[in-house]
Amino acid sequence: MSSTGEKPGRGRYVCVKCGQVVILDDHTDTLPPCPRCNGTQYRP
């Protein structure tokens, strides 16, 4: 599980609250709050 503000690496992350997918293109990208529901917890 990853949270907003973390840098978990490249990949696809799914919001635990609503299922919105966020894709990080670079290992230095930081997880944003969910663009749909403002959730802060993601799963790979």
PDB file of N, CA, C and O in Angstrom:
ATOM      1  N   MET A   1       0.856  -1.179   0.000  1.00  0.00           N
ATOM      2  CA  MET A   1       0.000   0.000   0.000  1.00  0.00           C
ATOM      3  C   MET A   1       0.899   1.239   0.000  1.00  0.00           C
ATOM      4  O   MET A   1       1.903   1.282   0.711  1.00  0.00           O
ATOM      5  N   SER A   2       0.541   2.227  -0.786  1.00  0.00           N
ATOM      6  CA  SER A   2       1.296   3.470  -0.878  1.00  0.00           C
ATOM      7  C   SER A   2       0.376   4.642  -0.565  1.00  0.00           C
ATOM      8  O   SER A   2      -0.841   4.551  -0.722  1.00  0.00           O
ATOM      9  N   SER A   3       0.967   5.730  -0.126  1.00  0.00           N
ATOM     10  CA  SER A   3       0.192   6.905   0.259  1.00  0.00           C
ATOM     11  C   SER A   3       0.627   8.133  -0.528  1.00  0.00           C
ATOM     12  O   SER A   3       1.733   8.183  -1.067  1.00  0.00           O
ATOM     13  N   THR A   4      -0.266   9.129  -0.586  1.00  0.00           N
ATOM     14  CA  THR A   4       0.040  10.405  -1.212  1.00  0.00           C
ATOM     15  C   THR A   4       1.340  10.956  -0.635  1.00  0.00           C
ATOM     16  O   THR A   4       1.563  10.914   0.575  1.00  0.00           O
ATOM     17  N   GLY A   5       2.191  11.473  -1.514  1.00  0.00           N
ATOM     18  CA  GLY A   5       3.464  12.042  -1.088  1.00  0.00           C
ATOM     19  C   GLY A   5       4.630  11.076  -1.177  1.00  0.00           C
ATOM     20  O   GLY A   5       5.785  11.502  -1.149  1.00  0.00           O
ATOM     21  N   GLU A   6       4.352   9.787  -1.283  1.00  0.00           N
ATOM     22  CA  GLU A   6       5.423   8.796  -1.399  1.00  0.00           C
ATOM     23  C   GLU A   6       5.911   8.720  -2.842  1.00  0.00           C
ATOM     24  O   GLU A   6       5.214   9.134  -3.768  1.00  0.00           O
ATOM     25  N   LYS A   7       7.113   8.187  -3.016  1.00  0.00           N
ATOM     26  CA  LYS A   7       7.685   7.960  -4.348  1.00  0.00           C
ATOM     27  C   LYS A   7       7.878   6.453  -4.510  1.00  0.00           C
ATOM     28  O   LYS A   7       8.987   5.945  -4.349  1.00  0.00           O
ATOM     29  N   PRO A   8       6.784   5.733  -4.833  1.00  0.00           N
ATOM     30  CA  PRO A   8       6.858   4.269  -4.897  1.00  0.00           C
ATOM     31  C   PRO A   8       7.508   3.705  -6.158  1.00  0.00           C
ATOM     32  O   PRO A   8       7.707   2.495  -6.260  1.00  0.00           O
ATOM     33  N   GLY A   9       7.838   4.565  -7.115  1.00  0.00           N
ATOM     34  CA  GLY A   9       8.438   4.093  -8.355  1.00  0.00           C
ATOM     35  C   GLY A   9       7.459   4.102  -9.508  1.00  0.00           C
ATOM     36  O   GLY A   9       6.272   4.381  -9.337  1.00  0.00           O
ATOM     37  N   ARG A  10       7.984   3.788 -10.702  1.00  0.00           N
ATOM     38  CA  ARG A  10       7.131   3.759 -11.895  1.00  0.00           C
ATOM     39  C   ARG A  10       6.071   2.686 -11.764  1.00  0.00           C
ATOM     40  O   ARG A  10       6.292   1.644 -11.148  1.00  0.00           O
ATOM     41  N   GLY A  11       4.915   2.956 -12.352  1.00  0.00           N
ATOM     42  CA  GLY A  11       3.881   1.937 -12.365  1.00  0.00           C
ATOM     43  C   GLY A  11       2.481   2.490 -12.299  1.00  0.00           C
ATOM     44  O   GLY A  11       2.247   3.693 -12.416  1.00  0.00           O
ATOM     45  N   ARG A  12       1.559   1.570 -12.107  1.00  0.00           N
ATOM     46  CA  ARG A  12       0.135   1.866 -12.095  1.00  0.00           C
ATOM     47  C   ARG A  12      -0.355   1.671 -10.662  1.00  0.00           C
ATOM     48  O   ARG A  12      -0.120   0.626 -10.054  1.00  0.00           O
ATOM     49  N   TYR A  13      -1.028   2.672 -10.133  1.00  0.00           N
ATOM     50  CA  TYR A  13      -1.519   2.628  -8.760  1.00  0.00           C
ATOM     51  C   TYR A  13      -3.016   2.882  -8.765  1.00  0.00           C
ATOM     52  O   TYR A  13      -3.502   3.755  -9.483  1.00  0.00           O
ATOM     53  N   VAL A  14      -3.747   2.115  -7.959  1.00  0.00           N
ATOM     54  CA  VAL A  14      -5.200   2.189  -7.934  1.00  0.00           C
ATOM     55  C   VAL A  14      -5.656   2.727  -6.583  1.00  0.00           C
ATOM     56  O   VAL A  14      -5.261   2.217  -5.534  1.00  0.00           O
ATOM     57  N   CYS A  15      -6.491   3.764  -6.620  1.00  0.00           N
ATOM     58  CA  CYS A  15      -7.019   4.350  -5.388  1.00  0.00           C
ATOM     59  C   CYS A  15      -7.857   3.312  -4.648  1.00  0.00           C
ATOM     60  O   CYS A  15      -8.743   2.690  -5.235  1.00  0.00           O
ATOM     61  N   VAL A  16      -7.576   3.128  -3.363  1.00  0.00           N
ATOM     62  CA  VAL A  16      -8.298   2.152  -2.553  1.00  0.00           C
ATOM     63  C   VAL A  16      -9.758   2.580  -2.377  1.00  0.00           C
ATOM     64  O   VAL A  16     -10.645   1.730  -2.297  1.00  0.00           O
ATOM     65  N   LYS A  17     -10.008   3.871  -2.319  1.00  0.00           N
ATOM     66  CA  LYS A  17     -11.339   4.405  -2.042  1.00  0.00           C
ATOM     67  C   LYS A  17     -12.291   4.313  -3.240  1.00  0.00           C
ATOM     68  O   LYS A  17     -13.443   3.908  -3.084  1.00  0.00           O
ATOM     69  N   CYS A  18     -11.808   4.692  -4.458  1.00  0.00           N
ATOM     70  CA  CYS A  18     -12.731   4.758  -5.599  1.00  0.00           C
ATOM     71  C   CYS A  18     -12.300   3.962  -6.828  1.00  0.00           C
ATOM     72  O   CYS A  18     -13.088   3.803  -7.759  1.00  0.00           O
ATOM     73  N   GLY A  19     -11.055   3.456  -6.850  1.00  0.00           N
ATOM     74  CA  GLY A  19     -10.606   2.658  -7.984  1.00  0.00           C
ATOM     75  C   GLY A  19      -9.968   3.444  -9.116  1.00  0.00           C
ATOM     76  O   GLY A  19      -9.590   2.859 -10.131  1.00  0.00           O
ATOM     77  N   GLN A  20      -9.840   4.756  -8.966  1.00  0.00           N
ATOM     78  CA  GLN A  20      -9.184   5.579  -9.996  1.00  0.00           C
ATOM     79  C   GLN A  20      -7.738   5.125 -10.168  1.00  0.00           C
ATOM     80  O   GLN A  20      -7.042   4.865  -9.186  1.00  0.00           O
ATOM     81  N   VAL A  21      -7.293   5.031 -11.412  1.00  0.00           N
ATOM     82  CA  VAL A  21      -5.924   4.625 -11.708  1.00  0.00           C
ATOM     83  C   VAL A  21      -5.043   5.862 -11.887  1.00  0.00           C
ATOM     84  O   VAL A  21      -5.408   6.802 -12.592  1.00  0.00           O
ATOM     85  N   VAL A  22      -3.884   5.845 -11.240  1.00  0.00           N
ATOM     86  CA  VAL A  22      -2.876   6.898 -11.402  1.00  0.00           C
ATOM     87  C   VAL A  22      -1.615   6.205 -11.908  1.00  0.00           C
ATOM     88  O   VAL A  22      -1.182   5.205 -11.335  1.00  0.00           O
ATOM     89  N   ILE A  23      -1.028   6.728 -12.972  1.00  0.00           N
ATOM     90  CA  ILE A  23       0.179   6.130 -13.546  1.00  0.00           C
ATOM     91  C   ILE A  23       1.359   7.063 -13.302  1.00  0.00           C
ATOM     92  O   ILE A  23       1.317   8.245 -13.643  1.00  0.00           O
ATOM     93  N   LEU A  24       2.406   6.513 -12.709  1.00  0.00           N
ATOM     94  CA  LEU A  24       3.638   7.269 -12.506  1.00  0.00           C
ATOM     95  C   LEU A  24       4.631   6.839 -13.575  1.00  0.00           C
ATOM     96  O   LEU A  24       4.898   5.648 -13.738  1.00  0.00           O
ATOM     97  N   ASP A  25       5.176   7.802 -14.299  1.00  0.00           N
ATOM     98  CA  ASP A  25       6.077   7.514 -15.415  1.00  0.00           C
ATOM     99  C   ASP A  25       7.547   7.475 -15.030  1.00  0.00           C
ATOM    100  O   ASP A  25       8.379   6.999 -15.802  1.00  0.00           O
ATOM    101  N   ASP A  26       7.874   7.972 -13.844  1.00  0.00           N
ATOM    102  CA  ASP A  26       9.274   8.075 -13.458  1.00  0.00           C
ATOM    103  C   ASP A  26       9.431   7.682 -11.998  1.00  0.00           C
ATOM    104  O   ASP A  26       8.506   7.858 -11.205  1.00  0.00           O
ATOM    105  N   HIS A  27      10.596   7.150 -11.637  1.00  0.00           N
ATOM    106  CA  HIS A  27      10.818   6.715 -10.251  1.00  0.00           C
ATOM    107  C   HIS A  27      10.898   7.897  -9.286  1.00  0.00           C
ATOM    108  O   HIS A  27      10.868   7.698  -8.072  1.00  0.00           O
ATOM    109  N   THR A  28      11.001   9.133  -9.808  1.00  0.00           N
ATOM    110  CA  THR A  28      11.042  10.310  -8.925  1.00  0.00           C
ATOM    111  C   THR A  28       9.673  10.964  -8.768  1.00  0.00           C
ATOM    112  O   THR A  28       9.533  11.918  -8.003  1.00  0.00           O
ATOM    113  N   ASP A  29       8.651  10.463  -9.488  1.00  0.00           N
ATOM    114  CA  ASP A  29       7.300  11.024  -9.364  1.00  0.00           C
ATOM    115  C   ASP A  29       6.711  10.725  -7.992  1.00  0.00           C
ATOM    116  O   ASP A  29       6.930   9.654  -7.424  1.00  0.00           O
ATOM    117  N   THR A  30       5.965  11.685  -7.474  1.00  0.00           N
ATOM    118  CA  THR A  30       5.310  11.553  -6.171  1.00  0.00           C
ATOM    119  C   THR A  30       3.827  11.254  -6.390  1.00  0.00           C
ATOM    120  O   THR A  30       3.198  11.843  -7.269  1.00  0.00           O
ATOM    121  N   LEU A  31       3.267  10.344  -5.595  1.00  0.00           N
ATOM    122  CA  LEU A  31       1.836  10.044  -5.707  1.00  0.00           C
ATOM    123  C   LEU A  31       1.018  11.270  -5.297  1.00  0.00           C
ATOM    124  O   LEU A  31       1.218  11.815  -4.211  1.00  0.00           O
ATOM    125  N   PRO A  32       0.099  11.705  -6.163  1.00  0.00           N
ATOM    126  CA  PRO A  32      -0.753  12.843  -5.826  1.00  0.00           C
ATOM    127  C   PRO A  32      -1.990  12.366  -5.069  1.00  0.00           C
ATOM    128  O   PRO A  32      -2.245  11.164  -5.000  1.00  0.00           O
ATOM    129  N   PRO A  33      -2.761  13.293  -4.500  1.00  0.00           N
ATOM    130  CA  PRO A  33      -4.081  12.888  -4.001  1.00  0.00           C
ATOM    131  C   PRO A  33      -4.884  12.385  -5.204  1.00  0.00           C
ATOM    132  O   PRO A  33      -4.657  12.834  -6.328  1.00  0.00           O
ATOM    133  N   CYS A  34      -5.795  11.481  -4.983  1.00  0.00           N
ATOM    134  CA  CYS A  34      -6.601  10.929  -6.076  1.00  0.00           C
ATOM    135  C   CYS A  34      -7.330  12.070  -6.799  1.00  0.00           C
ATOM    136  O   CYS A  34      -7.985  12.893  -6.158  1.00  0.00           O
ATOM    137  N   PRO A  35      -7.216  12.120  -8.146  1.00  0.00           N
ATOM    138  CA  PRO A  35      -7.883  13.186  -8.895  1.00  0.00           C
ATOM    139  C   PRO A  35      -9.409  13.084  -8.877  1.00  0.00           C
ATOM    140  O   PRO A  35     -10.094  14.068  -9.154  1.00  0.00           O
ATOM    141  N   ARG A  36      -9.944  11.915  -8.558  1.00  0.00           N
ATOM    142  CA  ARG A  36     -11.404  11.733  -8.554  1.00  0.00           C
ATOM    143  C   ARG A  36     -12.006  11.995  -7.180  1.00  0.00           C
ATOM    144  O   ARG A  36     -12.982  12.737  -7.064  1.00  0.00           O
ATOM    145  N   CYS A  37     -11.433  11.391  -6.131  1.00  0.00           N
ATOM    146  CA  CYS A  37     -12.084  11.471  -4.812  1.00  0.00           C
ATOM    147  C   CYS A  37     -11.213  12.105  -3.731  1.00  0.00           C
ATOM    148  O   CYS A  37     -11.637  12.233  -2.582  1.00  0.00           O
ATOM    149  N   ASN A  38      -9.984  12.504  -4.104  1.00  0.00           N
ATOM    150  CA  ASN A  38      -9.030  13.093  -3.153  1.00  0.00           C
ATOM    151  C   ASN A  38      -8.524  12.094  -2.125  1.00  0.00           C
ATOM    152  O   ASN A  38      -8.000  12.480  -1.080  1.00  0.00           O
ATOM    153  N   GLY A  39      -8.682  10.802  -2.426  1.00  0.00           N
ATOM    154  CA  GLY A  39      -8.172   9.760  -1.526  1.00  0.00           C
ATOM    155  C   GLY A  39      -6.658   9.787  -1.451  1.00  0.00           C
ATOM    156  O   GLY A  39      -5.999  10.377  -2.306  1.00  0.00           O
ATOM    157  N   THR A  40      -6.103   9.146  -0.425  1.00  0.00           N
ATOM    158  CA  THR A  40      -4.660   9.198  -0.227  1.00  0.00           C
ATOM    159  C   THR A  40      -3.993   7.826  -0.154  1.00  0.00           C
ATOM    160  O   THR A  40      -2.778   7.752   0.032  1.00  0.00           O
ATOM    161  N   GLN A  41      -4.746   6.748  -0.295  1.00  0.00           N
ATOM    162  CA  GLN A  41      -4.180   5.404  -0.210  1.00  0.00           C
ATOM    163  C   GLN A  41      -4.319   4.701  -1.572  1.00  0.00           C
ATOM    164  O   GLN A  41      -5.380   4.720  -2.197  1.00  0.00           O
ATOM    165  N   TYR A  42      -3.221   4.085  -2.003  1.00  0.00           N
ATOM    166  CA  TYR A  42      -3.195   3.379  -3.289  1.00  0.00           C
ATOM    167  C   TYR A  42      -2.653   1.966  -3.103  1.00  0.00           C
ATOM    168  O   TYR A  42      -1.883   1.689  -2.183  1.00  0.00           O
ATOM    169  N   ARG A  43      -3.079   1.083  -4.001  1.00  0.00           N
ATOM    170  CA  ARG A  43      -2.519  -0.256  -4.075  1.00  0.00           C
ATOM    171  C   ARG A  43      -1.943  -0.434  -5.474  1.00  0.00           C
ATOM    172  O   ARG A  43      -2.410   0.191  -6.426  1.00  0.00           O
ATOM    173  N   PRO A  44      -0.916  -1.297  -5.598  1.00  0.00           N
ATOM    174  CA  PRO A  44      -0.305  -1.488  -6.922  1.00  0.00           C
ATOM    175  C   PRO A  44      -1.277  -2.114  -7.909  1.00  0.00           C
ATOM    176  O   PRO A  44      -0.921  -2.341  -9.065  1.00  0.00           O
TER     177      PRO A  44
END
